Amino acid sequence: MLGALVWARARTLAADGLSQREIAARLGINRRTVARLLAGDEPPRYRRAPVGSQLDRFEPVLRRLLEEWPQLKAPRATEVLREYGYAGSVDVVRRRLRELRPSAVRPVQRTGYRPGQVMQLDWAEMPKRPKVAGRERRVYALVASLPYSGAQTAFFSFEMTIESFLEGHARAFEWLEGVPRECVYDNLRSVVARRERDEVVWNPRFLHLRGHYAFHAHACTPATPREKGSVEAAVRYLKTGFWPARRFGSLGELDGLYADWRDEVCNRRRHASGRFLVWQRLAEERRALRRLPPERFDWSAARLVRVPADGYLRHGGCFYRAPASLVQQRVELRANRDEVWIRAHGLTVAIYRRCYRPGTWLPAPVMRPEPPTAAPPAALAAPAVTPPELTDYAELCA
C-alpha cells in the first residue's frame, strides 16, 4: 500500500515539472527508485499478512478509563493497563487514545481558489426512484464541481461501486478536456480505505487512477462537509434544478437529458454569490488544466471465470453467453455501466449491452420443442379428400 502511495506521488510531482533528483529528495527515496516508479504503468503491489495490535484486548478497559477521565494522558493510561497485563509501549496507547478521544471543533475559514486548481467530488442519491426496465431503481450521481467557476458535471449509475466511481472521474476529466491539479473528497470507501486520525490509507484502485491522471488528492476531515461546500451546493442544485419531472427509459437517455441541462442551463447561469457568468470562468479554467494522458483509463470491472457447459456467465444477476468453443476454459469477464464483454487469449470474443433486469439470459436459451399432438380417432377423422391433380393422374392411369 505504501508503495502505491509513493508511486502516485512520484508521478504527480513529475507532472508538476520536478526532476527525478528533486522528487527523490522530497520523497526520501533513491533516484533509481524514482526512475523505476515513473516507468511503471501500475502501482507496485505489496502484500502483508494482517497483524492485530496487542492493545486490542485491553481496549474495553481503556474506554472505561476515558469515560471517567476524558483528559487522561497516555503515560498514566499505560500504567493502569499494565495492571491488567499490557506489555506494550506508550506510543501504541497514545495512538489508540487519538482514535478514541473525541476531536475538538475547528474554526471555519473561507478558502479562495485559482483557475483549474481544485475539483470537488461526492456521491448523491436522487430523491425519487424512477421505473427503468420494469422496476423502480435507485439512481446515484457522482457530482463533480469546480469551486473557482461554479461549473459542474455528473455521472449517473444504478450502483455506487468502485468501477462507477472511476468511470465518473474519467468522464468528468474528458468533459473538462483536462485534469485539475487537485481533487477533494469526503471519506468515501472508494477513496479512503481507512483513516487513522491525520494518516490516510488510500484505496489501491484509486491510487491507480490518481497516478494515471497525475493529480493531488485530499480527503476531508470526517464530519466536516463545509470543507467541500462547492460540491454540496452542486448536489442540492442537481436535486432541485434538474431531477424533478424528468422522464427517461435508460441511463443513456438520462445522460442526454442531463448534458442538455448542464450545457444550456446550469453552466450558463450567473453565479449566485459571485455574480459572475459561470461559462466565462469555465473557459478560463479549461485553459489552466493539465492535458489528458494519451491513453484512456480502464475503469471496467474484470474477473477470471471458467465457462460452464451451457456457456452462460453471470454478472449482476444476468447471464451472458460465451462462444461454445470456450466451454471449460478460463476467460476474462469485463463490464462497465453500459456494456459486458468476454475476452479470451487477448481478444474480445463476445460483447453485450448490459442488462439491468435480473434473471435475463442473453441470448435467450433455445426453447424445448413441443411434443407431437396425438392423431384423432378414426370415427372422428375427416374424410380423405384426394387433391385434384392426383385424381386426374389416377384417371389417366386407369
Contacts in CASP RR format, 6 or more apart in sequence:
PFRMAT RR
TARGET T0000
AUTHOR 0000-0000-0000
METHOD contacts of the structure
MODEL  1
MLGALVWARARTLAADGLSQREIAARLGINRRTVARLLAGDEPPRYRRAP
VGSQLDRFEPVLRRLLEEWPQLKAPRATEVLREYGYAGSVDVVRRRLREL
RPSAVRPVQRTGYRPGQVMQLDWAEMPKRPKVAGRERRVYALVASLPYSG
AQTAFFSFEMTIESFLEGHARAFEWLEGVPRECVYDNLRSVVARRERDEV
VWNPRFLHLRGHYAFHAHACTPATPREKGSVEAAVRYLKTGFWPARRFGS
LGELDGLYADWRDEVCNRRRHASGRFLVWQRLAEERRALRRLPPERFDWS
AARLVRVPADGYLRHGGCFYRAPASLVQQRVELRANRDEVWIRAHGLTVA
IYRRCYRPGTWLPAPVMRPEPPTAAPPAALAAPAVTPPELTDYAELCA
1 46 0 8 1.000
1 193 0 8 1.000
1 201 0 8 1.000
1 202 0 8 1.000
1 204 0 8 1.000
2 46 0 8 1.000
3 43 0 8 1.000
3 44 0 8 1.000
3 46 0 8 1.000
4 43 0 8 1.000
4 44 0 8 1.000
4 45 0 8 1.000
4 46 0 8 1.000
4 202 0 8 1.000
4 204 0 8 1.000
4 207 0 8 1.000
4 208 0 8 1.000
5 202 0 8 1.000
5 207 0 8 1.000
6 27 0 8 1.000
6 29 0 8 1.000
6 37 0 8 1.000
7 37 0 8 1.000
7 40 0 8 1.000
7 43 0 8 1.000
7 44 0 8 1.000
7 207 0 8 1.000
7 211 0 8 1.000
8 43 0 8 1.000
8 202 0 8 1.000
8 207 0 8 1.000
8 210 0 8 1.000
8 211 0 8 1.000
9 27 0 8 1.000
10 23 0 8 1.000
10 27 0 8 1.000
10 34 0 8 1.000
10 37 0 8 1.000
10 38 0 8 1.000
11 37 0 8 1.000
11 38 0 8 1.000
11 211 0 8 1.000
11 214 0 8 1.000
12 210 0 8 1.000
12 211 0 8 1.000
12 214 0 8 1.000
12 215 0 8 1.000
12 216 0 8 1.000
13 22 0 8 1.000
13 23 0 8 1.000
13 26 0 8 1.000
13 27 0 8 1.000
14 20 0 8 1.000
14 23 0 8 1.000
14 38 0 8 1.000
14 214 0 8 1.000
15 214 0 8 1.000
15 290 0 8 1.000
18 26 0 8 1.000
20 31 0 8 1.000
20 34 0 8 1.000
20 35 0 8 1.000
20 38 0 8 1.000
21 31 0 8 1.000
23 34 0 8 1.000
24 30 0 8 1.000
24 31 0 8 1.000
24 33 0 8 1.000
24 34 0 8 1.000
27 34 0 8 1.000
37 44 0 8 1.000
42 208 0 8 1.000
43 204 0 8 1.000
43 207 0 8 1.000
43 208 0 8 1.000
43 211 0 8 1.000
45 204 0 8 1.000
53 92 0 8 1.000
53 96 0 8 1.000
54 86 0 8 1.000
54 87 0 8 1.000
54 88 0 8 1.000
54 92 0 8 1.000
55 62 0 8 1.000
55 81 0 8 1.000
55 86 0 8 1.000
55 88 0 8 1.000
55 92 0 8 1.000
55 93 0 8 1.000
55 96 0 8 1.000
58 81 0 8 1.000
58 84 0 8 1.000
58 85 0 8 1.000
58 86 0 8 1.000
59 96 0 8 1.000
59 100 0 8 1.000
61 80 0 8 1.000
61 81 0 8 1.000
61 84 0 8 1.000
62 77 0 8 1.000
62 81 0 8 1.000
62 93 0 8 1.000
62 96 0 8 1.000
62 97 0 8 1.000
62 100 0 8 1.000
63 100 0 8 1.000
65 72 0 8 1.000
65 77 0 8 1.000
65 80 0 8 1.000
66 72 0 8 1.000
66 97 0 8 1.000
66 100 0 8 1.000
66 101 0 8 1.000
70 101 0 8 1.000
72 97 0 8 1.000
74 90 0 8 1.000
74 91 0 8 1.000
74 93 0 8 1.000
74 94 0 8 1.000
74 97 0 8 1.000
75 90 0 8 1.000
77 93 0 8 1.000
77 97 0 8 1.000
78 86 0 8 1.000
78 88 0 8 1.000
78 89 0 8 1.000
78 90 0 8 1.000
78 93 0 8 1.000
81 93 0 8 1.000
95 196 0 8 1.000
95 197 0 8 1.000
98 196 0 8 1.000
98 197 0 8 1.000
99 196 0 8 1.000
99 197 0 8 1.000
106 221 0 8 1.000
106 224 0 8 1.000
108 226 0 8 1.000
111 147 0 8 1.000
112 147 0 8 1.000
113 147 0 8 1.000
113 148 0 8 1.000
114 148 0 8 1.000
114 288 0 8 1.000
115 148 0 8 1.000
115 149 0 8 1.000
115 281 0 8 1.000
115 284 0 8 1.000
115 285 0 8 1.000
115 287 0 8 1.000
115 288 0 8 1.000
116 146 0 8 1.000
116 148 0 8 1.000
116 180 0 8 1.000
116 181 0 8 1.000
116 285 0 8 1.000
116 288 0 8 1.000
116 289 0 8 1.000
117 148 0 8 1.000
117 180 0 8 1.000
117 181 0 8 1.000
117 182 0 8 1.000
117 288 0 8 1.000
118 146 0 8 1.000
118 147 0 8 1.000
118 148 0 8 1.000
118 180 0 8 1.000
118 181 0 8 1.000
118 182 0 8 1.000
118 183 0 8 1.000
118 184 0 8 1.000
119 144 0 8 1.000
119 145 0 8 1.000
119 146 0 8 1.000
119 172 0 8 1.000
119 176 0 8 1.000
119 180 0 8 1.000
119 182 0 8 1.000
119 183 0 8 1.000
119 184 0 8 1.000
120 144 0 8 1.000
120 145 0 8 1.000
120 146 0 8 1.000
120 147 0 8 1.000
120 183 0 8 1.000
120 184 0 8 1.000
120 185 0 8 1.000
120 228 0 8 1.000
120 229 0 8 1.000
120 230 0 8 1.000
120 231 0 8 1.000
120 234 0 8 1.000
121 142 0 8 1.000
121 143 0 8 1.000
121 144 0 8 1.000
121 145 0 8 1.000
121 169 0 8 1.000
121 172 0 8 1.000
121 183 0 8 1.000
121 184 0 8 1.000
121 185 0 8 1.000
121 231 0 8 1.000
122 142 0 8 1.000
122 143 0 8 1.000
122 185 0 8 1.000
122 186 0 8 1.000
122 188 0 8 1.000
122 228 0 8 1.000
122 231 0 8 1.000
122 232 0 8 1.000
122 235 0 8 1.000
123 140 0 8 1.000
123 141 0 8 1.000
123 142 0 8 1.000
123 143 0 8 1.000
123 160 0 8 1.000
123 165 0 8 1.000
123 188 0 8 1.000
124 140 0 8 1.000
124 141 0 8 1.000
124 142 0 8 1.000
124 143 0 8 1.000
124 235 0 8 1.000
124 238 0 8 1.000
124 239 0 8 1.000
125 138 0 8 1.000
125 139 0 8 1.000
125 140 0 8 1.000
125 141 0 8 1.000
126 138 0 8 1.000
126 139 0 8 1.000
126 140 0 8 1.000
126 141 0 8 1.000
126 239 0 8 1.000
126 243 0 8 1.000
127 239 0 8 1.000
127 243 0 8 1.000
128 243 0 8 1.000
129 136 0 8 1.000
129 137 0 8 1.000
129 138 0 8 1.000
129 139 0 8 1.000
130 136 0 8 1.000
130 137 0 8 1.000
130 139 0 8 1.000
130 246 0 8 1.000
130 247 0 8 1.000
130 248 0 8 1.000
130 249 0 8 1.000
131 137 0 8 1.000
132 158 0 8 1.000
132 248 0 8 1.000
132 249 0 8 1.000
132 250 0 8 1.000
132 251 0 8 1.000
132 356 0 8 1.000
133 249 0 8 1.000
133 250 0 8 1.000
133 355 0 8 1.000
133 356 0 8 1.000
133 357 0 8 1.000
134 357 0 8 1.000
135 357 0 8 1.000
137 158 0 8 1.000
137 356 0 8 1.000
138 158 0 8 1.000
139 156 0 8 1.000
139 157 0 8 1.000
139 158 0 8 1.000
139 254 0 8 1.000
140 156 0 8 1.000
140 157 0 8 1.000
140 158 0 8 1.000
140 159 0 8 1.000
140 160 0 8 1.000
140 164 0 8 1.000
141 154 0 8 1.000
141 155 0 8 1.000
141 156 0 8 1.000
141 157 0 8 1.000
141 235 0 8 1.000
141 238 0 8 1.000
142 154 0 8 1.000
142 155 0 8 1.000
142 157 0 8 1.000
142 164 0 8 1.000
142 165 0 8 1.000
142 168 0 8 1.000
142 169 0 8 1.000
142 172 0 8 1.000
143 152 0 8 1.000
143 153 0 8 1.000
143 154 0 8 1.000
143 231 0 8 1.000
143 234 0 8 1.000
143 235 0 8 1.000
143 238 0 8 1.000
144 152 0 8 1.000
144 153 0 8 1.000
144 154 0 8 1.000
144 155 0 8 1.000
144 168 0 8 1.000
144 169 0 8 1.000
144 172 0 8 1.000
144 231 0 8 1.000
144 234 0 8 1.000
145 151 0 8 1.000
145 152 0 8 1.000
145 230 0 8 1.000
145 231 0 8 1.000
145 233 0 8 1.000
145 234 0 8 1.000
146 152 0 8 1.000
146 176 0 8 1.000
146 180 0 8 1.000
146 230 0 8 1.000
146 282 0 8 1.000
146 285 0 8 1.000
147 229 0 8 1.000
147 230 0 8 1.000
148 281 0 8 1.000
148 285 0 8 1.000
149 278 0 8 1.000
149 281 0 8 1.000
149 282 0 8 1.000
149 284 0 8 1.000
149 285 0 8 1.000
150 230 0 8 1.000
150 234 0 8 1.000
150 271 0 8 1.000
150 278 0 8 1.000
150 281 0 8 1.000
150 282 0 8 1.000
151 266 0 8 1.000
151 267 0 8 1.000
151 278 0 8 1.000
151 279 0 8 1.000
151 281 0 8 1.000
151 282 0 8 1.000
151 285 0 8 1.000
152 231 0 8 1.000
152 234 0 8 1.000
152 237 0 8 1.000
152 238 0 8 1.000
152 262 0 8 1.000
152 266 0 8 1.000
152 267 0 8 1.000
153 171 0 8 1.000
153 172 0 8 1.000
153 175 0 8 1.000
153 176 0 8 1.000
153 262 0 8 1.000
154 238 0 8 1.000
154 258 0 8 1.000
154 262 0 8 1.000
155 164 0 8 1.000
155 167 0 8 1.000
155 168 0 8 1.000
155 171 0 8 1.000
155 172 0 8 1.000
156 251 0 8 1.000
156 254 0 8 1.000
156 255 0 8 1.000
156 258 0 8 1.000
157 164 0 8 1.000
157 167 0 8 1.000
157 251 0 8 1.000
157 337 0 8 1.000
158 251 0 8 1.000
158 337 0 8 1.000
158 356 0 8 1.000
160 190 0 8 1.000
161 301 0 8 1.000
162 190 0 8 1.000
162 203 0 8 1.000
162 205 0 8 1.000
162 206 0 8 1.000
163 299 0 8 1.000
163 300 0 8 1.000
163 301 0 8 1.000
163 335 0 8 1.000
163 336 0 8 1.000
163 337 0 8 1.000
164 337 0 8 1.000
165 188 0 8 1.000
165 190 0 8 1.000
165 191 0 8 1.000
165 206 0 8 1.000
166 190 0 8 1.000
166 205 0 8 1.000
166 206 0 8 1.000
166 209 0 8 1.000
166 297 0 8 1.000
166 299 0 8 1.000
167 299 0 8 1.000
167 336 0 8 1.000
167 337 0 8 1.000
168 299 0 8 1.000
169 183 0 8 1.000
169 209 0 8 1.000
169 213 0 8 1.000
169 297 0 8 1.000
169 299 0 8 1.000
170 209 0 8 1.000
170 296 0 8 1.000
170 297 0 8 1.000
170 299 0 8 1.000
173 179 0 8 1.000
173 213 0 8 1.000
173 292 0 8 1.000
174 292 0 8 1.000
176 285 0 8 1.000
176 286 0 8 1.000
176 289 0 8 1.000
177 286 0 8 1.000
177 289 0 8 1.000
177 292 0 8 1.000
178 286 0 8 1.000
178 289 0 8 1.000
178 290 0 8 1.000
178 291 0 8 1.000
178 292 0 8 1.000
179 213 0 8 1.000
179 214 0 8 1.000
179 215 0 8 1.000
179 289 0 8 1.000
179 290 0 8 1.000
179 291 0 8 1.000
179 292 0 8 1.000
180 215 0 8 1.000
180 285 0 8 1.000
180 289 0 8 1.000
180 290 0 8 1.000
181 215 0 8 1.000
181 216 0 8 1.000
181 290 0 8 1.000
182 215 0 8 1.000
182 216 0 8 1.000
182 217 0 8 1.000
182 218 0 8 1.000
183 215 0 8 1.000
183 216 0 8 1.000
183 217 0 8 1.000
183 218 0 8 1.000
184 217 0 8 1.000
184 218 0 8 1.000
184 220 0 8 1.000
184 227 0 8 1.000
184 228 0 8 1.000
184 231 0 8 1.000
185 191 0 8 1.000
185 192 0 8 1.000
185 217 0 8 1.000
185 218 0 8 1.000
185 219 0 8 1.000
185 220 0 8 1.000
185 228 0 8 1.000
186 219 0 8 1.000
186 220 0 8 1.000
186 225 0 8 1.000
186 228 0 8 1.000
187 195 0 8 1.000
187 219 0 8 1.000
187 220 0 8 1.000
187 222 0 8 1.000
189 203 0 8 1.000
190 203 0 8 1.000
190 205 0 8 1.000
190 206 0 8 1.000
191 202 0 8 1.000
191 203 0 8 1.000
191 206 0 8 1.000
191 217 0 8 1.000
191 219 0 8 1.000
192 200 0 8 1.000
192 201 0 8 1.000
192 202 0 8 1.000
192 203 0 8 1.000
192 219 0 8 1.000
193 201 0 8 1.000
193 202 0 8 1.000
193 203 0 8 1.000
193 204 0 8 1.000
194 201 0 8 1.000
195 201 0 8 1.000
195 219 0 8 1.000
195 222 0 8 1.000
200 219 0 8 1.000
202 210 0 8 1.000
202 217 0 8 1.000
206 217 0 8 1.000
209 297 0 8 1.000
209 299 0 8 1.000
210 217 0 8 1.000
212 293 0 8 1.000
212 297 0 8 1.000
213 292 0 8 1.000
213 293 0 8 1.000
213 297 0 8 1.000
214 290 0 8 1.000
214 293 0 8 1.000
215 290 0 8 1.000
220 227 0 8 1.000
220 228 0 8 1.000
221 227 0 8 1.000
225 232 0 8 1.000
226 232 0 8 1.000
237 266 0 8 1.000
242 258 0 8 1.000
242 261 0 8 1.000
242 266 0 8 1.000
246 254 0 8 1.000
246 257 0 8 1.000
248 254 0 8 1.000
248 257 0 8 1.000
251 337 0 8 1.000
251 338 0 8 1.000
252 338 0 8 1.000
266 278 0 8 1.000
267 278 0 8 1.000
267 279 0 8 1.000
267 282 0 8 1.000
268 277 0 8 1.000
268 278 0 8 1.000
268 279 0 8 1.000
269 277 0 8 1.000
269 278 0 8 1.000
270 276 0 8 1.000
270 277 0 8 1.000
270 278 0 8 1.000
271 277 0 8 1.000
271 278 0 8 1.000
271 281 0 8 1.000
299 336 0 8 1.000
300 334 0 8 1.000
300 335 0 8 1.000
300 336 0 8 1.000
301 334 0 8 1.000
301 335 0 8 1.000
301 336 0 8 1.000
302 332 0 8 1.000
302 333 0 8 1.000
302 334 0 8 1.000
303 332 0 8 1.000
303 333 0 8 1.000
304 330 0 8 1.000
304 331 0 8 1.000
304 332 0 8 1.000
304 333 0 8 1.000
305 313 0 8 1.000
305 330 0 8 1.000
305 331 0 8 1.000
305 332 0 8 1.000
305 333 0 8 1.000
306 328 0 8 1.000
306 329 0 8 1.000
306 330 0 8 1.000
306 331 0 8 1.000
307 313 0 8 1.000
307 322 0 8 1.000
307 326 0 8 1.000
307 327 0 8 1.000
307 328 0 8 1.000
307 329 0 8 1.000
307 330 0 8 1.000
307 331 0 8 1.000
308 327 0 8 1.000
308 328 0 8 1.000
309 327 0 8 1.000
309 328 0 8 1.000
310 321 0 8 1.000
310 365 0 8 1.000
311 321 0 8 1.000
311 322 0 8 1.000
311 324 0 8 1.000
311 326 0 8 1.000
311 327 0 8 1.000
312 319 0 8 1.000
312 320 0 8 1.000
312 321 0 8 1.000
312 322 0 8 1.000
312 361 0 8 1.000
313 319 0 8 1.000
313 320 0 8 1.000
313 321 0 8 1.000
313 322 0 8 1.000
313 331 0 8 1.000
313 333 0 8 1.000
313 342 0 8 1.000
315 333 0 8 1.000
315 335 0 8 1.000
315 340 0 8 1.000
316 358 0 8 1.000
317 358 0 8 1.000
317 359 0 8 1.000
318 340 0 8 1.000
318 354 0 8 1.000
318 355 0 8 1.000
318 356 0 8 1.000
318 357 0 8 1.000
318 358 0 8 1.000
318 359 0 8 1.000
318 360 0 8 1.000
318 361 0 8 1.000
318 362 0 8 1.000
319 359 0 8 1.000
319 360 0 8 1.000
319 361 0 8 1.000
319 362 0 8 1.000
320 333 0 8 1.000
320 340 0 8 1.000
320 342 0 8 1.000
320 350 0 8 1.000
320 352 0 8 1.000
320 362 0 8 1.000
321 350 0 8 1.000
321 361 0 8 1.000
321 362 0 8 1.000
321 363 0 8 1.000
322 331 0 8 1.000
322 342 0 8 1.000
322 344 0 8 1.000
322 349 0 8 1.000
322 350 0 8 1.000
323 349 0 8 1.000
323 350 0 8 1.000
326 342 0 8 1.000
326 344 0 8 1.000
326 349 0 8 1.000
329 344 0 8 1.000
331 342 0 8 1.000
331 343 0 8 1.000
331 344 0 8 1.000
331 349 0 8 1.000
332 342 0 8 1.000
332 343 0 8 1.000
332 344 0 8 1.000
333 340 0 8 1.000
333 342 0 8 1.000
334 340 0 8 1.000
334 341 0 8 1.000
334 342 0 8 1.000
334 343 0 8 1.000
335 341 0 8 1.000
335 354 0 8 1.000
336 354 0 8 1.000
337 354 0 8 1.000
338 353 0 8 1.000
338 354 0 8 1.000
339 351 0 8 1.000
339 352 0 8 1.000
339 353 0 8 1.000
339 354 0 8 1.000
340 351 0 8 1.000
340 352 0 8 1.000
340 353 0 8 1.000
340 354 0 8 1.000
341 348 0 8 1.000
341 350 0 8 1.000
341 351 0 8 1.000
341 352 0 8 1.000
342 348 0 8 1.000
342 349 0 8 1.000
342 350 0 8 1.000
342 351 0 8 1.000
343 349 0 8 1.000
352 362 0 8 1.000
355 362 0 8 1.000
375 381 0 8 1.000
386 394 0 8 1.000
END
